[in-house]
Amino acid sequence: MSKNSLSANFELSDYQEIDKWCEQTELENEAVVHLAAIVGESQVISNPELARKVNVLGAIHFAQAALDRGVKKFVFASTAHIYEPSPGALSENCNKKPQSLYAEMKNEAEEAILEIYKSSLDKAVILRIFSVLDFCTKPYTLGGLITQAIKNRERIQINNALDQRDFLTPKSIAQTIEKCLESEIAGGIYNICSGRPRTVKEVAGEMLVKAGLPENWFQYEQENSRVPILYGDSSKIKNAVPGLEQLLRLNLSDFHTY
């Protein structure tokens, strides 16, 4: 996020601590963006109790404290993995069928937040983020795996290389969120995505080329996962916030150096 944002540091499982922070920060008529989560299915499964405390109860505590302190907007970062898989572009009205324990938790948090804000729905914004790609992301992500392999000059195998995903960089996602707040976006559920499906093999090859290696440096498993296609329809958020066209694209120029 930009320097216009103030980061928060508190225990999400403790409502009193969150409420105290909200009071001290004077959140009345300010916007809050809730990005904290235990992310990645392997991370969630390894400690589901902690994951639920953060991903569900933490979101509920923060949403309630923000509402109690008169927040202008409460923005919750959710995931596209709550959708039922489909071969076509997923809109916000598509059926939900969480594809992992992490997605189940995000779905539960979404529903709880909407219930908390049922009398103030214009204050609640839920952003369903699709796939995130960049160098130097977490080791359990595609970008993190590729970064480590490039650094170590390993010719690894990329699994599920034919899967199609809707990739954006962390930078473009952050800038999109800030632009939504600047435009005073109406409450509701919105997809953050490019609307363009790309195969895992394709984007991995582009990252290799950017790092000065041939695009066929890796070995690619020519198969799909149980969710072969996952990409979104971004028309709702583009209609709500002018000027997002350039941000909602996977721009290699936005990538960090590995």
N, C-alpha and C positions, 0 to 999 in steps of 0.2 A: 504494500500500500504506500501511498505518497506521504510526504511529511505533514500533510494536512490531517493525518489520522493519528490518534493517540492510542497506543497499545495498552492492553490491560493485563494484569497479573494477579489472579486470585484462584482460590480453590473452588472449582465448579460444583462440588458436591455440598458446599456450605452456603445455604441461602443467605444467612446473616452476613457472611463475608462479602458476598456479591452485592447485597443491598447496601452495605456500608460503602463499598467502592462506588456504586451508582450515586449515592448521596454526596460523597466527597467530590465526585467528578462533575456534579451538577448537570445531570443528564436531561433535565427538562428541556424539551424542544430540540434535543440533539438526536442524531442517528447512531444506532449501535449495529455493528456488523459482527455476527457470531460465527467465527471460522474454526474455533477449537474443536478437535475431534481425535479419537483414536482411529486412524485410517488404515485400510488394507486388511483384507480378509484374514491373512495370517496373523496380523497383530491382534485382531479382534478375537479370533479363536483361541489364541494363546492365553488370553486373560479376559474372558467374556464378562466377568463381574465388574472389573475396572472399566471395560469398554462401555458397558451399559451405564455405569455411574457418570461417565463423561458424556457419552453420545446422546443419552436420553435424559437422565435426571439433570445433568448439567444444563442442557438446553432448556428444560422446563424451568429450572431455578432462575436462569438468566432472563428468560422471556418474562417471567412473572415480576422479577425485580425491576426490569426496565419499564414495564407497564405501570407498576406501582409508583415509579419515580417520574412519570410523565414523559417518557421517551417519545420523540417525534416519529421515528421509524425503527422497527426491530427487523434486521435483515438476517435470515438464517441460511447458511450454506448447506444445501442438501446434495443429493446425488441422482444421476439419471438411472442408476441401477435399481431404483424402485419400480421402474416401468416393466410391464410385461414385454418380453422380446418381440420384435416385429421386423420384417424385412424392409419396412418403409420408415420414413422420418417420423419421429415421435413428437407429438404435440403435448401440451400441458393437459389436454383432456383425455389422453390415452389411458387405457387400463393400467392399473398398478399390479405388479407381482414381483416383489423384491427377490433378487437373485442371489442374495448372500445374507449372512447374519448382520453384517455391517449395514446393508441396505434396509433390512428389517428394522434396525434401530433408528436409522434416519427417517423411515416412514412413520414410526411411532412418535418420534420427536416432532415431525411435521404436524401430525394430527393433534398432538397435545398443544402445540403453539397456536394453531388455528382455534382450538377450543378456548385457550386463555384469552385470545384477542377477539372472540366472537362478537363482542359489543363495540370493538374498535378495529374492525378488519382492515381499514385503510392504513393502519400503523404496522401491519405485519407483511413482510415481503419474504417469500421463500424462493430461493434460486437453486434450481436443479442443474448442477454442473456436470458436464459430460467428461471426457477424458482429458487429463493434464499431461503435457509432454514438455520436457526441457532437459538439458544437461543438469547434473548435480542435484536431481531430486532424490527422494528416499530410495534406498537400495532395493526395496520390494516393488518399485515401480519400473515401467519399461525404460524411462529415461535414466533412472539410477543404474539399472542393469547395464545399459549401453555405455554409460559414462565409465563405469568401473572396467568394463571390457576394453574400452579404448585406451584408458590409462595403462592397463596391464598388457596391452597388445594381445589379448586373448581372442581366439577365433571361436566364439561361443555359438551355440545353437539358440536361435530365437523360436520359442514355441508358439503355436497358434498363429503362425505368420500370415495366414489368409484372413484372419479376423479383420473386420472393418469397424473402425471407431471414429469418433468425432473429436479431434484433438485441438486444444488451445494451449497456449503457454500460460504459466502463472501470471506473467506480466499483463497479458491481454485480459485475463479474467479479473485481476485486481483493478485495472483501469476501467473495465466495464462496470464493475460494482460502484466505483466512485462516480462515474458518469451518471449512473442510475440515481444516485443520491443527489447529485447536483441538479438533475432534472426533476427532482421530487416525484419519483415514480410512484404510481398508485399502488396500494396494497394488493397482494395477489401472488400467484405462482407463475414463475417465468423460467424458461430454459436458458442457460448460458451455453451456447454451442455455435459451431461454424455453419452447421447445416450441410457439411460436405463430408461424406465418409471416406476415410483413407485406410488402406491396409497397413497392418503392423509392419510388414515387409517394406512397404514403400517409405514410410517415415523413418524406419531404422536405416535404410539406405541413404536417405537425405542427411541424417545425422552423421553417418560415416563420412560422406563426402565433405560435409562442413568441417569435420575433424581432420581432413586430409588423407583419408583412407578410401579405397575403392568400395563402391556400394555393395559388392558381393563378398566383402571381407568375412561376414558372418555366414553361418549355415542357417537355412530357414526351413522349419518344419512346414510342409505343405498341407496343413490341416487346419481345422477350425476348433474352437472351444465349444462349450454347450450354448454360448451366446455368440453366434458368428457375426451378427450385425447389430450395432448400437449407435445410431446417430439421431440428431434432433432437428426439429423445426424451430428456427429462431425468429420467426416472423412476429410473434407476440411482443417480445422485448424490443425488437427493432421498431415496431409501430409505436410502442410506448415511449421510447427514448430516441430522438433523432441523433444521427451521427455515429451510430454503432457499427456501421458497415465495415469500416477499416479495422476496428478492434476485434470483431468476431471472425477472424481469419487466422490460420496457422502461419505466422510469419517467421521464417528461419532467422531473419535479422534480429528478432527479439530474443533468441536463444542466448543463454549465458555461454561463455567459453568454458570448455570442460577442463 
